[in-house]
Amino acid sequence: MTTLTRNSAQSLSTVALFAAVMAVLGLVPKIDLPFGVPITLQSLGVMLAGCLLGGKRGFQSLALFLLAVAVGLPLLAGGRGGIGVFMLPSAGYLIGYALAAGVIGLLMGRLPSKTPKQAALSALVASVLGGVVFLHALGIAGLVLIAQMPLEKAFLVDLAFVPGDLVKAVLCALVVHTVAKALPDWPLGGKAA
């Protein structure tokens, strides 16, 4: 039998906490678009998980969230849940949540964050690259594979989400700035303080 250390318990609790943050962001009503992919606030949670937890724990927290959704908990915006949501046009984005959080965290862990301003700029860069470019690429792949859209059309459809996700990246950077200022020992991007 393995004993749970303080660090392990803290890691588990932060992973569970960010899965819960994703669920809370799902309470904000979604905006339905005609091509089957809604606009939600949950991609902000992906960015925050990566920036604040790092690649490994950010991935774990979003994987836990997606597992809860898959077993039927209505945690996605609009009260959606169940395995069926992974068969919809939005599946590429959903599956990409955990992967994008991991990418964002890895980027954040390699970018400078010694001062709150550096941390905010690094969070913005990591969120744009991981939470907009990478996540949207997975979303486009889902539109092509599941919705059977031509690649050009899927790319154009995806452009509807870019402005909102850029705003979310700025919000993430502001949150990271606040955390870096208030909790200077917080291991942004999973870095040791």
N, C-alpha and C positions, 0 to 999 in steps of 0.2 A: 504494500500500500504506500502510495506516494503522499508526502505531506505537502500541503499547499503553503508556499512561502508568501511573504508579504508582497513581493514584487509580482508573483503569479496572480495573487488575489487582486491586486491593483490593476493588472493588465486585463484580467477577466472582467472586472467591473467597468473599466473604460470601454471595452469592446461592447459590452451589453448596454452601457449608457448611450453610446452613439447609435446602436441599433434602435434604441428607444427614441433618440432624437429624430431619426429617419421616420419613425412611425408618427411622431408628433407633426413633422412637416407634411405628412400625408393627410393631416386633418384640414389643411388649407385647401379650399376647393380647387379642382382642376379646371382648365379651360380646354374644352374639346375642340379639336380641329377636324376638318372633313376627311383626312387621310388616315385616321385611326391612331394617332399618337397625340396624347394630350400634353398641354403645358402644365407642369407642376413645379412646386418649390423643392422637390426632393433632390434635384441635382445639386442644390446648395449643400445639402447634407453630405453628399459624396465628396464635395470639395473640402468641407470642414473636416470630415473624417480623415482624409489623406493628409491635410496640412497639420492637424492637431495630433493625430495618432501615429503617423508614419505609414510606410508602405504595408508592413506585415499586419499591424493591428487595424489599420484602415480597411484593408482587404477583409480581415476576419469579421469586422463589425458589419460590413455590408453583406458578406456571405451569410452571416447569421440572420440579418434582416430578410434577405432573399429566401432563405430556408423557411422562415416564419411565413412569408407570403406564399411559398409553394405548398405548405401544408394547409393553407386555407385561411390564415388570419387576414382580415381585410385592412391591411396596412398601407396599401397604395392609395394615392389621392383618389377621392371618389368612393372609398370603401371597397376597392377591388382587392382580390386575393384569390388564391387557388392556383393549381398547376396550369390552368387554361390561359392565364395572363402571359405565359411564356410561349404561347402559340399565336399571339396577336402581332400586328405590325410593330408595336413598341417593344417587342422582345429583345431586340439588339441593344436598345438603351438599357433595359432592365438587367440583362446579363452583364452588360458593361459596367454597371454600378460598382461591383466589387473590384473588377479589374482596373477601372479608372481610379478608384480610391487608392489602390496599390501603386499605380503609376504616379499619381499626385504626391503620395507620401514619399516615394523614392526620389522624386525630383526635389521636393521640399527638404528632404534630408541632405541633399547635396548642394543646395543653394545657401548663401550666407544669411544668417539670422541673428547676428550678435546684438543688433539694436532693434527696437520695435519698427523703425522705418525699413530696415533691411528685411525684417521678417515679413512685413506687409508686402513689400515689392516681390519678395520670393514667393509668397503665397499667391499673389496675382499671376506671376509667371507660371507657377506649377498648376494653378487652377485653369488657366487658359490652355496650356499644353495638354494636361491630363483630362480636365473636365469639359473642355470644349472640343479641341482637335481630336484627341483619342476617343473620348466617349461618343462623339458625333460620328466618327468613322465606323464604330461598332453599330451605332444606330442606323446608319446608311446601309451597312451590310445586312442588318435585319430587315430593312424595308425591301431590299433587293431579293433576299432569300425567302422571306415569309410572305410579304405583300406582293411579290413578283413584279416589283416596279423596275423599269429600266434604270440603270445607274444614274443617268443624267437627271431623270425625274426625281429619284430618291435624293440626290444631292440638292436639287432645287427645293424640295419639300423640307429638307433638313435646315435650310437657310432660315426658315421661320423661327427656329429655336435659338439661333446664334445671338441676336441682340439681348434676349432675356438672360441667356447663360453668361454673357459678358458682364451684365449687371450683377449676376450672382457671384461671379469671380471677384468683382470689386467689393461686394458685401463680405465675402469670405476674407479678403485681404484686410478689411476694416476690423472684423472679428479677431483675426490673428494679431493685428496691431494691438488691439485692446488686451488680448491674452498676454502677449509679449511684454506689455507695459505693466500689467497688474501682477502677472506671475512670471517673473524673469527666469525662473528655474524650470518652466514647463518645457519638456523635450519636444519642441516643434519638429515635425517630420520624423519623429522617433529618435532624434539625436539626444545623446547624453548631454546634460547641461554643463 
